[in-house]
Amino acid sequence: MKLLGVPLALLVFFVAPILGHFNYSKDAALSNPLPNTDFSDGNLPHLLTKRASTSCDKSAGSASKGRHVAYYQVADAQRRHCDKMTPNQLKIEGLTHLNLAFATFDPATFQLRPENPSDLNVYAEFTALKSKKLQTWISVGGWAFSEPGVTRKAWSNMAEKPETRAKFINSAKAFMRQHGFQGLDLRWEFPGAWDRGGRSGDRANHLLLVKELKKAFGNDYGLSVAVPATKDYLQHFDTANLQSQVDWFNIMTYDLHGVWEGEYGVRTLTFSEYAIADPQQPQGIVRPHTDLRDTEVALQSLLSTVDASKVNLGLAYYARGYTLSDTNCRAMGCNFKAPSNQGACSEFEGYLMNSEVEAIIEQKSLTPKLIKEAAVKLITWEDQWVAYDDDETYAIRQEFANSHCLGGTFIWSLDYGSRRDG
């Protein structure tokens, strides 16, 4: 399906973060900024560890020894003309849970269904990966499901009445039983948000839905909830009361910055060192979308209401990039004029899969640079500026999660990495 000549799946990846961060509170973010921090040795500064709302023995490795969850985007992985990835090609070593994204539900009958009919062809191969060490779950919803269209208000309509929630829950149990899924990951993006088809009663109804899912699942199926990293969306999740009903939360700590900020004048900036432009004018400056300092700020809101052991930290297996305005200015905070060029396989401007980043580094003989204050890697060539994460920065984030007593991490998404046979 295409919109304005652009494949819908690709358009979603571009548009999703635009609205997702449009309501971020600039004043709240800038009122308590963190200074530049040196992560060059892979060590977290005292400043970050002392800001956590909970304390624990960092050496205990709560996240390292905890959950290791990953998502697999079944539709996108099959859509690409190169770097396609089947479930059997996924590198699942070390994972505890693997979520298939996404299933959806009928907006009229509220019956769970595959996002695309062709996804059914992959289900058996996916669930066959389960073992004593790995569970295979289904993730329901996603950003596109709440885009303008017939399903935009489906979550709100389903959750507002006991009888419609029951239809969804009964179909979910039957769906998981039929296809061999062991748990359900709820990705309502996002309840209560006016720009996502939400309504005022969503917060309470979302909690009721989760409570009833938990009761219906008992010990037969697991249950998790994905939560946003921005306060304006997070406020519509009753996380304090949800935590007793779910096995864990997945906090989506990525897409915190991007090209949409320059085009729409959006201010999601957390750190005062770059907050010098007129707030009424587009920013147009390059920033990594997984800046660890932004992650710290995002965690503060969630950890103020839930136990850290219930939280999985999001790890991005993809990059965000820009086309620089001036090739003589390549540092974080320099101006950009457009998204980065599209990848050979992802075919979308402004982001690259990790597998594409690795290929570019090899093809162009690039030397990645560690941006110490953000704990991300940077590559630049010609007029391109791309920030991403790799094994070194994932290790830093793992220690960050440990220092905050988190219960684990999750990857979005595993099919963006290298193949098992790659």
C-alpha positions as CSV (number, residue, x, y, z in Angstrom):
1,M,0.0,0.0,0.0
2,K,1.3,3.5,-0.9
3,L,0.5,7.0,0.2
4,L,1.8,9.8,-2.0
5,G,3.9,7.3,-3.8
6,V,5.6,6.2,-0.6
7,P,5.1,2.6,0.7
8,L,3.0,2.8,3.9
9,A,5.4,0.8,5.9
10,L,8.1,3.2,5.2
11,L,5.9,6.3,5.8
12,V,5.1,5.0,9.2
13,F,8.7,4.8,10.2
14,F,9.2,8.5,9.2
15,V,5.9,9.9,10.6
16,A,5.8,8.0,13.8
17,P,8.4,9.9,15.8
18,I,7.1,13.3,14.5
19,L,4.0,13.2,16.5
20,G,5.5,11.0,19.1
21,H,7.7,13.8,20.3
22,F,5.8,16.9,19.3
23,N,4.3,17.3,22.8
24,Y,7.6,16.8,24.7
25,S,7.9,19.5,27.4
26,K,10.9,21.7,26.5
27,D,10.7,23.7,29.7
28,A,10.6,20.6,31.9
29,A,13.5,19.0,30.0
30,L,15.7,22.1,30.1
31,S,15.0,22.9,33.7
32,N,17.3,20.2,35.0
33,P,19.9,19.4,32.3
34,L,22.8,17.0,32.6
35,P,26.2,18.2,31.7
36,N,28.5,16.6,29.2
37,T,29.7,13.3,30.4
38,D,32.7,11.1,29.5
39,F,31.8,7.5,28.7
40,S,35.0,6.8,26.9
41,D,36.0,4.0,29.3
42,G,32.6,2.5,29.3
43,N,32.1,3.6,32.9
44,L,29.0,5.5,34.1
45,P,29.6,8.7,36.0
46,H,28.4,9.1,39.6
47,L,26.0,11.8,38.4
48,L,23.9,9.3,36.5
49,T,24.0,6.5,39.1
50,K,22.9,8.8,41.9
51,R,20.0,10.1,40.0
52,A,18.3,6.7,39.8
53,S,15.1,6.5,41.9
54,T,16.3,3.2,43.3
55,S,19.6,1.9,44.5
56,C,21.2,-1.5,44.1
57,D,24.5,-3.2,43.9
58,K,25.7,-2.3,40.4
59,S,28.0,-5.3,40.5
60,A,25.0,-7.6,40.9
61,G,24.2,-7.0,37.2
62,S,20.4,-7.0,37.5
63,A,19.8,-6.3,33.9
64,S,22.7,-8.4,32.6
65,K,21.4,-11.4,34.5
66,G,17.8,-10.6,33.8
67,R,15.5,-10.5,30.7
68,H,16.8,-10.2,27.2
69,V,13.9,-9.5,24.9
70,A,13.9,-8.8,21.2
71,Y,11.3,-7.9,18.6
72,Y,11.0,-9.4,15.1
73,Q,9.2,-7.3,12.5
74,V,7.7,-9.9,10.4
75,A,6.2,-7.7,7.7
76,D,9.2,-5.4,7.3
77,A,11.7,-8.2,7.3
78,Q,9.9,-9.8,4.4
79,R,9.2,-6.6,2.5
80,R,12.8,-5.6,2.0
81,H,14.3,-6.6,-1.4
82,C,17.7,-7.3,0.4
83,D,18.7,-8.1,3.9
84,K,15.5,-10.1,4.2
85,M,15.4,-12.2,7.4
86,T,13.4,-15.2,8.3
87,P,13.0,-16.3,11.9
88,N,15.6,-19.1,11.4
89,Q,18.1,-16.5,10.4
90,L,17.8,-14.5,13.7
91,K,20.6,-14.4,16.1
92,I,18.7,-15.5,19.2
93,E,21.6,-16.6,21.4
94,G,21.3,-15.1,24.8
95,L,17.7,-14.0,24.4
96,T,15.0,-15.0,26.9
97,H,12.0,-13.7,25.0
98,L,11.3,-13.1,21.3
99,N,8.2,-11.0,20.3
100,L,6.7,-11.1,16.8
101,A,5.5,-7.7,15.8
102,F,2.7,-7.3,15.1
103,A,-0.8,-8.8,15.3
104,T,-3.8,-6.5,15.3
105,F,-7.5,-6.9,15.8
106,D,-10.7,-6.3,13.9
107,P,-12.1,-2.8,14.8
108,A,-15.6,-4.1,14.6
109,T,-15.5,-7.6,16.1
110,F,-12.3,-7.1,18.3
111,Q,-11.0,-10.4,17.2
112,L,-7.2,-10.8,17.2
113,R,-5.7,-11.3,13.7
114,P,-2.4,-11.2,11.9
115,E,-1.4,-7.7,10.7
116,N,-1.0,-9.1,7.2
117,P,-2.5,-12.4,6.0
118,S,0.9,-13.5,4.7
119,D,2.3,-13.3,8.3
120,L,0.7,-16.6,9.0
121,N,3.3,-18.3,6.8
122,V,6.0,-17.3,9.3
123,Y,4.2,-18.1,12.6
124,A,5.1,-21.8,12.7
125,E,8.8,-21.1,12.0
126,F,8.8,-18.3,14.6
127,T,7.2,-20.3,17.4
128,A,9.4,-23.3,16.6
129,L,12.3,-21.2,18.0
130,K,11.0,-21.7,21.6
131,S,13.1,-23.7,24.0
132,K,13.7,-24.0,27.7
133,K,15.7,-20.8,27.5
134,L,13.6,-18.8,25.0
135,Q,9.9,-18.0,24.9
136,T,8.1,-16.7,21.8
137,W,5.4,-14.0,22.3
138,I,3.0,-12.0,20.1
139,S,3.1,-8.2,20.2
140,V,-0.3,-6.6,19.5
141,G,-0.9,-3.1,18.1
142,G,2.0,-0.8,17.1
143,W,2.2,2.7,15.8
144,A,0.6,2.1,12.4
145,F,-2.5,0.6,14.0
146,S,-3.4,4.0,15.5
147,E,-2.7,6.0,12.4
148,P,-5.6,7.7,10.7
149,G,-7.9,5.1,9.3
150,V,-10.5,2.5,10.3
151,T,-8.4,1.2,13.2
152,R,-7.4,4.6,14.7
153,K,-9.9,4.5,17.5
154,A,-10.0,0.7,17.8
155,W,-8.2,0.5,21.1
156,S,-10.4,3.0,22.8
157,N,-13.6,1.4,21.4
158,M,-12.5,-2.0,22.5
159,A,-11.4,-1.1,26.0
160,E,-14.3,1.1,27.0
161,K,-16.8,-1.7,27.7
162,P,-16.5,-5.0,29.6
163,E,-18.1,-7.0,26.8
164,T,-15.8,-5.7,24.1
165,R,-12.8,-6.2,26.3
166,A,-14.0,-9.8,26.8
167,K,-14.2,-10.3,23.1
168,F,-10.6,-9.2,22.6
169,I,-9.3,-11.2,25.5
170,N,-11.1,-14.4,24.5
171,S,-9.8,-14.1,21.0
172,A,-6.3,-13.4,22.2
173,K,-6.3,-16.6,24.2
174,A,-7.6,-18.6,21.3
175,F,-5.1,-17.0,18.9
176,M,-2.1,-17.7,21.2
177,R,-3.2,-21.3,21.8
178,Q,-3.7,-21.9,18.0
179,H,-0.3,-20.5,17.0
180,G,1.8,-21.5,19.9
181,F,2.6,-18.1,21.4
182,Q,3.5,-18.1,25.1
183,G,2.8,-14.5,26.0
184,L,1.3,-11.2,24.8
185,D,3.0,-7.8,24.5
186,L,0.5,-5.0,24.5
187,R,1.5,-2.0,22.3
188,W,-1.3,0.5,22.5
189,E,0.4,3.6,21.0
190,F,-1.0,5.5,22.8
191,P,-4.0,5.7,25.2
192,G,-5.4,9.1,26.0
193,A,-3.3,10.8,23.3
194,W,-5.5,13.1,21.2
195,D,-3.0,12.8,18.2
196,R,-3.2,9.0,18.4
197,G,-7.0,8.6,18.4
198,G,-7.2,8.5,22.2
199,R,-9.9,9.8,24.5
200,S,-10.2,10.9,28.1
201,G,-11.3,7.5,29.5
202,D,-8.4,5.6,28.0
203,R,-6.1,5.6,31.1
204,A,-8.7,3.9,33.3
205,N,-9.8,1.5,30.5
206,H,-6.3,0.6,29.6
207,L,-5.7,-0.5,33.3
208,L,-9.0,-2.5,33.2
209,L,-8.0,-4.2,30.0
210,V,-4.6,-5.2,31.5
211,K,-6.2,-6.4,34.7
212,E,-8.7,-8.6,32.8
213,L,-6.0,-9.9,30.5
214,K,-3.9,-10.9,33.5
215,K,-6.8,-12.6,35.2
216,A,-7.7,-14.5,32.0
217,F,-4.1,-15.6,31.3
218,G,-3.4,-16.8,34.8
219,N,-0.1,-18.7,34.7
220,D,-0.7,-19.9,31.1
221,Y,0.6,-16.8,29.3
222,G,2.9,-13.9,30.0
223,L,1.9,-10.3,29.7
224,S,4.0,-7.1,29.1
225,V,3.2,-3.5,28.2
226,A,5.3,-1.2,26.0
227,V,5.5,2.4,27.4
228,P,6.7,5.6,25.7
229,A,9.7,7.6,26.8
230,T,8.0,11.0,26.6
231,K,6.1,12.3,29.6
232,D,3.1,13.6,27.6
233,Y,2.3,10.1,26.4
234,L,3.5,8.3,29.6
235,Q,1.0,10.2,31.8
236,H,-1.9,8.3,30.2
237,F,-0.5,5.0,31.6
238,D,-1.4,4.1,35.2
239,T,2.0,2.6,35.7
240,A,1.8,2.5,39.5
241,N,-1.3,0.2,39.3
242,L,-0.2,-1.6,36.1
243,Q,3.0,-3.0,37.6
244,S,1.3,-5.7,39.7
245,Q,-0.6,-6.9,36.6
246,V,2.3,-7.2,34.1
247,D,5.5,-9.2,34.0
248,W,7.4,-6.2,32.8
249,F,7.4,-2.9,30.9
250,N,9.4,-2.2,27.8
251,I,10.3,1.5,27.7
252,M,10.9,2.7,24.2
253,T,14.1,4.7,24.6
254,Y,14.8,5.5,21.0
255,D,13.7,8.0,18.3
256,L,14.3,10.7,20.9
257,H,15.7,13.0,18.2
258,G,15.5,13.1,14.4
259,V,15.1,15.0,11.3
260,W,11.4,15.9,12.1
261,E,12.7,18.3,14.8
262,G,14.3,20.6,12.1
263,E,11.3,20.4,9.8
264,Y,8.7,21.0,12.4
265,G,10.5,23.2,14.9
266,V,10.0,20.6,17.6
267,R,12.1,20.9,20.7
268,T,12.8,17.6,22.4
269,L,16.3,18.7,23.5
270,T,17.2,17.9,27.0
271,F,20.6,19.6,27.3
272,S,21.1,23.3,27.6
273,E,24.4,23.3,25.7
274,Y,22.5,23.3,22.4
275,A,19.4,25.2,23.5
276,I,20.4,28.5,22.0
277,A,18.1,28.8,19.0
278,D,14.8,30.7,18.9
279,P,12.2,28.2,20.1
280,Q,9.8,29.6,17.5
281,Q,12.2,28.6,14.7
282,P,13.2,25.1,13.4
283,Q,16.2,23.7,15.2
284,G,17.8,21.9,12.2
285,I,20.7,20.5,14.3
286,V,22.1,16.9,14.3
287,R,21.6,14.8,17.4
288,P,21.7,11.0,18.1
289,H,18.3,9.5,18.7
290,T,19.5,7.3,21.5
291,D,21.4,9.9,23.5
292,L,22.0,8.2,26.9
293,R,21.3,11.5,28.8
294,D,17.9,11.6,27.3
295,T,17.4,8.0,28.4
296,E,18.2,9.0,31.9
297,V,15.6,11.7,31.9
298,A,13.0,9.3,30.4
299,L,13.7,6.8,33.1
300,Q,13.1,9.3,35.9
301,S,9.4,9.5,35.1
302,L,8.8,5.8,34.9
303,L,10.9,4.8,37.9
304,S,9.1,7.3,40.1
305,T,6.0,5.0,39.9
306,V,7.3,1.5,39.3
307,D,9.9,-0.9,40.6
308,A,13.0,-0.8,38.5
309,S,13.0,-4.6,38.3
310,K,9.9,-4.4,36.2
311,V,11.5,-2.3,33.5
312,N,13.4,-3.4,30.3
313,L,15.5,-0.7,28.6
314,G,15.1,-0.3,24.9
315,L,18.1,-0.8,22.6
316,A,17.9,0.4,19.0
317,Y,19.3,-1.8,16.2
318,Y,19.1,1.1,13.7
319,A,20.5,4.5,13.1
320,R,19.1,7.9,12.6
321,G,20.9,10.2,10.1
322,Y,21.0,13.6,8.5
323,T,22.4,15.4,5.4
324,L,24.7,18.2,6.7
325,S,24.2,21.8,5.7
326,D,28.0,22.4,5.9
327,T,30.5,19.6,5.5
328,N,33.0,21.6,7.5
329,C,30.7,21.3,10.5
330,R,30.3,17.6,11.5
331,A,29.9,17.8,15.3
332,M,26.8,17.1,17.3
333,G,24.8,20.4,17.1
334,C,25.8,21.3,13.6
335,N,23.0,22.2,11.1
336,F,21.4,19.8,8.7
337,K,19.3,20.4,5.6
338,A,17.7,17.0,5.0
339,P,17.5,13.4,6.2
340,S,20.4,11.1,5.4
341,N,20.3,9.2,2.2
342,Q,18.1,6.1,2.1
343,G,19.7,2.7,2.7
344,A,20.1,0.1,0.0
345,C,17.8,-2.3,1.7
346,S,15.6,-0.3,4.0
347,E,15.0,2.3,1.2
348,F,14.0,5.0,3.6
349,E,15.6,8.4,4.2
350,G,16.7,9.3,7.7
351,Y,17.4,5.9,9.1
352,L,19.6,2.9,8.4
353,M,19.4,-0.6,9.8
354,N,22.5,-1.7,11.7
355,S,23.3,-4.2,9.0
356,E,23.4,-1.3,6.5
357,V,25.6,0.8,8.8
358,E,28.1,-2.1,9.0
359,A,28.1,-2.4,5.2
360,I,28.7,1.4,4.8
361,I,31.6,1.3,7.2
362,E,33.3,-1.5,5.3
363,Q,32.6,-0.2,1.8
364,K,33.8,3.3,2.6
365,S,36.6,2.3,5.0
366,L,35.2,4.6,7.7
367,T,36.4,4.9,11.3
368,P,33.5,5.2,13.7
369,K,33.8,7.8,16.5
370,L,32.4,7.4,20.0
371,I,30.4,10.5,21.0
372,K,31.3,10.3,24.7
373,E,28.7,12.6,26.2
374,A,25.8,10.7,24.4
375,A,27.3,7.1,24.5
376,V,26.7,6.5,20.8
377,K,28.8,5.9,17.7
378,L,29.1,8.4,14.8
379,I,30.1,8.0,11.2
380,T,30.4,10.8,8.7
381,W,31.2,10.8,5.0
382,E,30.7,13.4,2.3
383,D,27.6,15.3,3.6
384,Q,26.2,12.4,5.6
385,W,26.0,12.3,9.5
386,V,24.8,9.0,11.1
387,A,24.6,8.1,14.8
388,Y,24.0,4.6,15.9
389,D,24.8,2.0,18.5
390,D,27.1,-1.0,18.3
391,D,28.5,-3.7,20.7
392,E,30.6,-1.1,22.6
393,T,27.7,1.3,23.3
394,Y,25.3,-1.6,24.0
395,A,27.7,-2.6,26.7
396,I,27.6,0.9,28.1
397,R,23.8,0.8,28.1
398,Q,23.8,-2.6,29.7
399,E,25.8,-1.2,32.6
400,F,23.5,1.8,32.6
401,A,20.6,-0.6,33.1
402,N,22.5,-2.4,35.8
403,S,23.2,0.8,37.7
404,H,19.5,1.6,37.7
405,C,18.5,-1.8,38.9
406,L,16.5,-2.5,35.8
407,G,15.2,-6.0,35.2
408,G,16.5,-6.3,31.6
409,T,16.7,-4.9,28.1
410,F,14.9,-5.3,24.8
411,I,16.0,-4.9,21.2
412,W,14.0,-3.0,18.4
413,S,14.4,-4.9,16.3
414,L,16.5,-8.0,15.8
415,D,15.9,-8.2,12.0
416,Y,17.8,-4.9,11.7
417,G,21.0,-6.7,12.7
418,S,23.2,-9.2,10.9
419,R,21.8,-12.6,10.1
420,R,22.8,-15.8,11.8
421,D,24.4,-16.9,8.4
422,G,25.8,-13.4,7.8
